[in-house]
Amino acid sequence: MAKFYIHTMGCKSNQFESAIIRENLKKNNFAETNSIEDADYYILNSCTVTGKSDKEAFYLLRSAKHKKNTIKTVLTGCIAQIEKEQLLQSEYIDIVIGNDEKLDFYDALLKAETESFCMTGDIMQLSYFHKAVLENTTKTRASLKIQDGCDNRCSYCIIPYARGKSRSADIEFLIEQINRFSKQGFKEVVFTGIHIGQWGKDIGLQLLDLLKAVEIETKISRYRLGSLNPLEITDDLLNFLKDSEKFCPHFHLSLQSACNKTLKSMNRFYTVEQYLEQIDKINEIFDKPFLGSDIITGFAGETDEDFEITKQNLLKSGLSQIHTFPYSIRQGTLGAGLPNQVDEKTKEKRADIIKQISKEKYNEFIQKNIGTKHEILIEKQPDKKTGLLKGVTRNYITVITNSDDKARLNSLADVKILKYENNKIYGELL
């Protein structure tokens, strides 16, 4: 029986797809191992959002070969789709499987071994959605991939070329999958995709159509949405979510900058004023919602004055947390050819400043929740350090409770948040 070891980089879509790969191989008599030295195949599901992630991927592949020189290294994911010609030259890569092939991984692996070690088609010509089904997972929350690809051409981003155009799973398929998750005992489902706000665009529908169907036709208690463009959060969508008994007050806004000049250079078609107003509206409509965001520092042409504008706008925003990373030039994007590229040291320094703002914002958000009552979904695994139960509130706070009663795992419970100490939030079950 062949054994495999899989390592996943990057986004939730990749994490979902790795679970599909894992399940697909096990169904075909492969066994998973936690040791590279014990594996016949080392599978790396890669990310290519930044140059740093590319370097990490190649380091991991080299490392696997050094640990066991007879192991077959299999590279899949976004690097495999974008860099396939260069990858063919690498002595550390035995097989390349693109994003268009990886959800039929076993078949793609056999073809790659018998015909060629590179199995990647033209992702831009792919018109169908892989109806991937994740049958088994050890996680408390089930992930449901509702969409793949992206029709935008933001000047910093290579992902549309790695994932292709936006493609949607149909409502009937998604409802069927959710009802299957319900029978398996899941209490929460997370909607994932590359750009979920574009769900339905290719089939004459809107994301709101899907959410309404889910609200009516399913029994799962809680749902979360992935990242959305600020302009995709319409008043109609907000009014629906406000009245929903199932969708959590958890938003992640794909902002990228808080300076209008930089947003224009990025080909982001909204203004800072629009999304600051949107953030205020969400905070007014919902009770203590979680509002996350993404910010890129040091995009081409970003001056000290531009960054100061971003900094001040983020400080006054009602965000709860900010994920930030320095801009990374990706060949093949418009951003790579723009003048006045920012040096790496300045990018990192600016990122550190935003990270500090994020810490302050998150602390403010948690303090608002101290002393308040919340529903949590208790996770299947207790906290590793304390052995106590932990769970996630509807507004995305992980709370360690005062109980170690494992009979309550994977159940909903009420908790009062008591304190925030050493980067952990503690609460008392009610």
C-alpha positions as CSV (number, residue, x, y, z in Angstrom):
1,M,0.0,0.0,0.0
2,A,1.5,3.4,-1.1
3,K,1.8,6.0,1.6
4,F,1.6,9.8,1.2
5,Y,2.4,12.9,3.2
6,I,0.5,16.1,2.4
7,H,1.5,19.7,3.3
8,T,-1.0,22.6,2.6
9,M,-0.1,26.2,2.1
10,G,-2.3,29.2,1.7
11,C,-6.0,29.9,1.6
12,K,-9.1,28.0,2.9
13,S,-9.8,26.8,-0.6
14,N,-6.5,25.1,-0.6
15,Q,-7.2,23.6,2.8
16,F,-10.6,22.3,1.5
17,E,-9.0,20.9,-1.6
18,S,-6.2,19.1,0.4
19,A,-8.9,17.4,2.4
20,I,-10.5,16.3,-0.9
21,I,-7.1,15.0,-2.1
22,R,-6.6,13.2,1.1
23,E,-10.0,11.5,0.9
24,N,-9.6,10.7,-2.8
25,L,-6.3,8.9,-2.2
26,K,-7.5,6.9,0.8
27,K,-10.5,5.7,-1.2
28,N,-7.9,4.3,-3.7
29,N,-6.0,2.4,-1.1
30,F,-3.3,5.0,-0.3
31,A,-2.4,5.4,3.4
32,E,-1.6,8.8,5.0
33,T,1.4,9.1,7.2
34,N,2.7,11.9,9.4
35,S,6.3,11.2,8.6
36,I,8.1,12.2,5.4
37,E,10.6,9.4,5.9
38,D,7.8,6.9,6.0
39,A,6.0,8.2,2.8
40,D,6.3,7.2,-0.8
41,Y,4.8,10.5,-2.0
42,Y,5.3,14.0,-0.7
43,I,2.4,16.2,-1.8
44,L,2.7,19.9,-1.6
45,N,-0.5,21.9,-2.2
46,S,1.0,25.3,-2.9
47,C,0.2,29.0,-2.8
48,T,1.6,31.7,-5.0
49,V,0.1,34.8,-3.5
50,T,3.6,36.2,-2.7
51,G,7.2,35.5,-3.7
52,K,7.8,34.4,-0.1
53,S,5.3,31.6,-0.5
54,D,7.0,30.5,-3.7
55,K,10.4,30.3,-1.9
56,E,8.8,28.4,1.0
57,A,7.3,25.9,-1.5
58,F,10.6,25.2,-3.1
59,Y,12.3,24.9,0.3
60,L,9.8,22.3,1.4
61,L,10.3,20.3,-1.8
62,R,14.1,20.3,-1.4
63,S,13.7,19.4,2.3
64,A,11.5,16.4,1.5
65,K,14.1,15.1,-1.0
66,H,16.9,15.6,1.5
67,K,15.0,13.7,4.2
68,K,14.3,10.8,1.8
69,N,15.9,10.9,-1.6
70,T,13.7,8.1,-3.0
71,I,10.4,9.9,-2.2
72,K,8.3,11.1,-5.1
73,T,7.6,14.8,-4.8
74,V,4.2,16.0,-6.1
75,L,3.6,19.7,-6.5
76,T,0.0,20.9,-7.0
77,G,-1.9,24.1,-6.4
78,C,-1.3,27.6,-7.7
79,I,2.4,27.5,-8.3
80,A,1.9,24.3,-10.3
81,Q,-0.6,26.1,-12.5
82,I,1.4,29.3,-13.0
83,E,5.0,28.1,-13.2
84,K,4.7,24.7,-14.9
85,E,7.3,25.3,-17.6
86,Q,10.0,26.3,-15.0
87,L,9.0,23.5,-12.7
88,L,9.8,20.9,-15.4
89,Q,13.5,21.8,-14.9
90,S,13.6,21.2,-11.2
91,E,15.5,18.3,-9.8
92,Y,13.4,18.4,-6.6
93,I,10.0,17.9,-8.4
94,D,8.9,14.6,-9.8
95,I,5.3,15.3,-10.6
96,V,3.3,18.5,-11.3
97,I,-0.5,18.5,-11.1
98,G,-2.4,21.8,-11.8
99,N,-5.4,23.3,-10.1
100,D,-7.6,22.0,-12.9
101,E,-6.6,18.4,-12.2
102,K,-6.1,18.2,-8.4
103,L,-9.7,17.4,-7.4
104,D,-9.4,14.2,-9.5
105,F,-6.0,13.6,-7.8
106,Y,-5.7,9.8,-8.0
107,D,-6.4,9.7,-11.7
108,A,-4.2,12.7,-12.4
109,L,-1.3,11.1,-10.4
110,L,-1.6,7.9,-12.4
111,K,-1.6,9.8,-15.7
112,A,1.3,11.9,-14.6
113,E,3.4,8.8,-13.8
114,T,2.5,6.9,-16.9
115,E,2.4,9.7,-19.6
116,S,4.3,12.7,-18.3
117,F,5.2,14.1,-14.9
118,C,3.3,17.4,-15.7
119,M,-0.5,17.3,-15.7
120,T,-1.8,20.9,-16.1
121,G,-4.3,22.1,-18.6
122,D,-5.3,25.6,-19.5
123,I,-7.1,26.9,-16.4
124,M,-8.4,29.9,-18.3
125,Q,-10.5,27.6,-20.6
126,L,-12.0,25.7,-17.7
127,S,-15.8,26.5,-17.8
128,Y,-17.1,24.0,-15.2
129,F,-17.1,23.9,-11.5
130,H,-15.5,20.8,-9.8
131,K,-18.4,19.6,-7.6
132,A,-16.0,18.4,-4.9
133,V,-17.5,16.6,-1.9
134,L,-15.8,16.3,1.4
135,E,-17.3,13.2,3.1
136,N,-15.2,13.1,6.3
137,T,-13.4,15.6,8.4
138,T,-12.1,15.8,11.9
139,K,-12.9,19.5,12.2
140,T,-15.9,20.9,14.0
141,R,-16.9,23.2,11.2
142,A,-17.5,21.9,7.7
143,S,-16.1,23.8,4.7
144,L,-18.2,24.1,1.6
145,K,-16.5,25.4,-1.6
146,I,-19.2,27.3,-3.4
147,Q,-17.1,29.0,-6.1
148,D,-13.7,29.0,-7.8
149,G,-11.7,31.5,-9.9
150,C,-12.0,35.3,-10.2
151,D,-13.0,37.7,-13.0
152,N,-11.2,40.7,-11.5
153,R,-7.7,41.8,-12.7
154,C,-6.3,43.6,-9.7
155,S,-2.9,44.8,-10.6
156,Y,-1.1,43.0,-7.7
157,C,-2.7,39.6,-8.0
158,I,-1.7,36.5,-10.0
159,I,-4.5,34.3,-8.6
160,P,-6.9,34.7,-11.6
161,Y,-4.2,33.1,-13.8
162,A,-3.8,30.2,-11.4
163,R,-7.5,29.6,-10.8
164,G,-9.2,30.8,-14.0
165,K,-12.5,32.7,-14.4
166,S,-15.2,32.7,-11.8
167,R,-17.3,29.5,-11.7
168,S,-20.2,28.7,-9.4
169,A,-21.6,25.5,-7.9
170,D,-25.3,25.3,-8.4
171,I,-27.8,25.8,-5.6
172,E,-29.2,22.3,-5.7
173,F,-25.7,20.7,-5.3
174,L,-24.8,23.0,-2.4
175,I,-28.1,22.4,-0.6
176,E,-27.6,18.7,-1.0
177,Q,-24.1,18.9,0.5
178,I,-25.2,21.0,3.4
179,N,-28.0,18.5,4.2
180,R,-25.4,15.8,4.1
181,F,-23.2,17.7,6.6
182,S,-26.3,18.0,8.8
183,K,-26.8,14.3,8.9
184,Q,-23.1,13.9,9.8
185,G,-23.7,16.1,12.9
186,F,-22.1,19.4,11.9
187,K,-23.5,22.5,13.5
188,E,-21.6,25.1,11.3
189,V,-20.6,25.5,7.7
190,V,-18.0,27.9,6.3
191,F,-18.6,29.1,2.7
192,T,-15.2,29.2,0.9
193,G,-14.0,30.1,-2.6
194,I,-11.6,32.4,-4.4
195,H,-14.1,35.2,-4.7
196,I,-17.4,34.2,-3.2
197,G,-19.0,37.5,-3.9
198,Q,-19.0,36.5,-7.5
199,W,-21.0,33.4,-6.8
200,G,-23.9,33.2,-9.3
201,K,-22.5,35.7,-11.8
202,D,-22.0,32.9,-14.4
203,I,-25.4,31.3,-13.9
204,G,-27.6,34.4,-13.7
205,L,-27.9,34.6,-9.9
206,Q,-26.5,36.5,-6.9
207,L,-24.9,35.4,-3.7
208,L,-28.1,36.6,-1.9
209,D,-30.1,34.0,-3.8
210,L,-28.0,31.2,-2.5
211,L,-28.1,32.5,1.1
212,K,-31.9,32.8,1.0
213,A,-32.2,29.2,-0.2
214,V,-29.8,28.0,2.5
215,E,-31.8,29.8,5.2
216,I,-35.0,28.2,4.2
217,E,-33.9,24.7,3.0
218,T,-31.3,23.6,5.5
219,K,-31.1,22.7,9.2
220,I,-27.5,23.6,10.0
221,S,-27.4,26.1,12.9
222,R,-24.6,28.4,11.8
223,Y,-23.0,29.6,8.6
224,R,-20.0,31.9,7.9
225,L,-19.1,33.7,4.8
226,G,-15.6,34.1,3.4
227,S,-13.9,37.2,2.1
228,L,-16.1,39.8,0.3
229,N,-15.3,42.9,-1.7
230,P,-16.9,45.9,0.2
231,L,-19.2,46.8,-2.7
232,E,-20.6,43.3,-2.7
233,I,-22.1,43.8,0.7
234,T,-25.3,45.5,-0.4
235,D,-28.1,46.9,1.7
236,D,-30.2,44.0,0.6
237,L,-27.5,41.5,1.8
238,L,-27.1,43.3,5.1
239,N,-30.8,43.4,5.8
240,F,-31.1,39.7,5.0
241,L,-28.1,38.9,7.3
242,K,-29.5,41.1,10.1
243,D,-32.7,39.1,10.1
244,S,-31.1,35.7,9.6
245,E,-31.2,33.1,12.4
246,K,-28.3,31.2,10.9
247,F,-25.7,33.5,9.4
248,C,-23.1,34.7,11.8
249,P,-22.2,38.4,12.3
250,H,-18.7,37.7,10.9
251,F,-17.4,39.7,8.0
252,H,-14.1,39.7,6.2
253,L,-13.6,42.7,3.8
254,S,-11.0,42.5,1.1
255,L,-9.8,46.1,1.4
256,Q,-6.1,45.9,0.4
257,S,-5.4,49.7,1.1
258,A,-6.9,52.6,2.9
259,C,-5.6,55.2,0.4
260,N,-7.6,56.1,-2.7
261,K,-4.6,56.7,-4.8
262,T,-3.2,53.3,-4.0
263,L,-6.6,51.6,-4.5
264,K,-6.8,53.1,-8.0
265,S,-3.3,51.8,-8.9
266,M,-4.4,48.4,-7.6
267,N,-7.5,48.4,-9.9
268,R,-9.8,48.2,-6.9
269,F,-13.0,49.9,-7.9
270,Y,-14.2,51.5,-4.7
271,T,-13.1,54.3,-2.4
272,V,-11.9,54.4,1.2
273,E,-15.0,56.6,2.0
274,Q,-17.3,53.9,0.6
275,Y,-15.9,51.1,2.7
276,L,-15.5,53.2,5.9
277,E,-19.2,54.0,5.6
278,Q,-19.9,50.3,5.0
279,I,-17.9,49.3,8.1
280,D,-19.8,51.9,10.2
281,K,-23.1,50.6,8.9
282,I,-22.3,47.0,9.7
283,N,-21.3,48.0,13.3
284,E,-24.6,49.9,13.7
285,I,-26.8,47.0,12.3
286,F,-25.2,44.1,14.2
287,D,-24.4,43.6,17.8
288,K,-20.6,43.4,18.2
289,P,-19.9,42.0,14.7
290,F,-16.4,40.7,13.9
291,L,-14.9,42.8,11.0
292,G,-11.7,41.5,9.6
293,S,-9.7,42.9,6.6
294,D,-6.7,42.5,4.3
295,I,-4.1,45.2,3.8
296,I,-1.1,45.1,1.5
297,T,1.8,47.5,2.4
298,G,4.3,48.9,0.0
299,F,2.4,48.5,-3.3
300,A,4.2,50.1,-6.3
301,G,4.2,53.9,-6.0
302,E,3.0,54.0,-2.3
303,T,4.7,57.0,-0.8
304,D,5.2,57.8,2.9
305,E,2.2,60.2,2.6
306,D,0.1,57.5,1.0
307,F,0.9,55.1,3.8
308,E,0.2,57.7,6.4
309,I,-3.3,58.1,4.9
310,T,-3.8,54.3,5.1
311,K,-2.6,54.3,8.7
312,Q,-4.9,57.1,9.8
313,N,-7.9,55.7,8.0
314,L,-7.4,52.2,9.6
315,L,-7.0,53.8,13.0
316,K,-10.4,55.5,12.8
317,S,-12.1,52.5,11.2
318,G,-14.4,50.2,13.1
319,L,-12.4,47.1,12.1
320,S,-11.9,44.3,14.6
321,Q,-8.7,42.8,13.1
322,I,-6.4,43.4,10.1
323,H,-4.4,40.8,8.2
324,T,-1.5,42.5,6.5
325,F,1.5,41.5,4.4
326,P,4.1,43.3,2.3
327,Y,3.5,43.6,-1.4
328,S,5.2,41.0,-3.5
329,I,5.9,41.5,-7.2
330,R,4.2,38.8,-9.3
331,Q,5.5,38.5,-12.8
332,G,2.6,38.6,-15.3
333,T,0.6,41.2,-13.4
334,L,0.3,44.9,-14.2
335,G,1.8,45.8,-10.8
336,A,5.1,44.2,-11.8
337,G,5.7,46.8,-14.5
338,L,4.7,49.8,-12.5
339,P,7.4,52.4,-11.7
340,N,8.5,53.5,-8.2
341,Q,8.6,50.1,-6.6
342,V,9.0,50.2,-2.8
343,D,12.1,48.6,-1.2
344,E,11.6,45.5,0.9
345,K,12.7,47.1,4.2
346,T,10.1,49.9,3.9
347,K,7.4,47.3,3.0
348,E,8.2,45.3,6.1
349,K,8.4,48.4,8.3
350,R,4.9,49.5,7.2
351,A,3.5,46.0,7.7
352,D,4.8,46.0,11.2
353,I,2.9,49.3,11.9
354,I,-0.3,47.8,10.6
355,K,0.2,44.7,12.6
356,Q,0.4,46.9,15.7
357,I,-2.8,48.7,14.8
358,S,-4.5,45.3,14.3
359,K,-3.5,44.3,17.9
360,E,-5.0,47.4,19.2
361,K,-8.2,47.0,17.2
362,Y,-8.5,43.3,18.3
363,N,-8.0,44.3,22.0
364,E,-10.7,46.9,21.7
365,F,-13.0,44.4,20.1
366,I,-12.4,41.8,22.8
367,Q,-12.9,44.4,25.6
368,K,-16.3,45.2,24.2
369,N,-17.2,41.5,24.6
370,I,-16.0,41.1,28.2
371,G,-18.9,40.4,30.5
372,T,-21.3,39.6,27.7
373,K,-23.1,36.3,26.9
374,H,-22.5,34.4,23.7
375,E,-23.4,31.1,22.0
376,I,-20.3,29.0,21.3
377,L,-19.8,25.9,19.2
378,I,-17.6,23.7,21.3
379,E,-14.8,22.2,19.2
380,K,-14.1,18.5,18.8
381,Q,-10.7,19.0,20.4
382,P,-10.1,20.6,23.8
383,D,-7.5,23.3,24.3
384,K,-4.1,21.7,24.0
385,K,-2.4,23.5,26.9
386,T,-5.3,23.6,29.5
387,G,-7.3,20.5,28.5
388,L,-10.4,22.7,28.9
389,L,-13.2,22.9,26.3
390,K,-12.9,25.7,23.8
391,G,-15.4,27.1,21.4
392,V,-16.1,29.8,18.9
393,T,-18.8,32.5,19.3
394,R,-21.0,33.6,16.4
395,N,-18.8,36.7,16.2
396,Y,-15.6,34.7,15.8
397,I,-14.1,34.8,19.3
398,T,-12.4,31.6,20.5
399,V,-13.2,31.1,24.1
400,I,-11.6,28.7,26.6
401,T,-14.2,27.6,29.1
402,N,-14.2,26.4,32.7
403,S,-15.1,22.8,31.8
404,D,-13.3,19.7,30.6
405,D,-16.5,17.7,30.1
406,K,-15.8,15.9,26.8
407,A,-19.4,14.9,26.5
408,R,-20.1,18.4,25.4
409,L,-17.7,18.4,22.4
410,N,-19.3,19.5,19.1
411,S,-22.3,21.0,20.8
412,L,-23.8,24.5,21.1
413,A,-23.6,26.2,24.5
414,D,-24.0,29.6,26.1
415,V,-20.9,31.2,27.7
416,K,-20.1,34.4,29.5
417,I,-16.8,36.0,28.5
418,L,-14.8,36.8,31.6
419,K,-11.3,37.9,30.7
420,Y,-8.6,38.4,28.0
421,E,-5.2,37.2,29.3
422,N,-1.9,36.3,27.6
423,N,-3.7,36.4,24.2
424,K,-6.4,33.9,25.3
425,I,-10.0,34.6,26.0
426,Y,-11.6,32.8,29.0
427,G,-15.3,32.3,29.7
428,E,-17.7,30.5,32.0
429,L,-20.3,28.1,30.6
430,L,-23.9,29.0,31.6
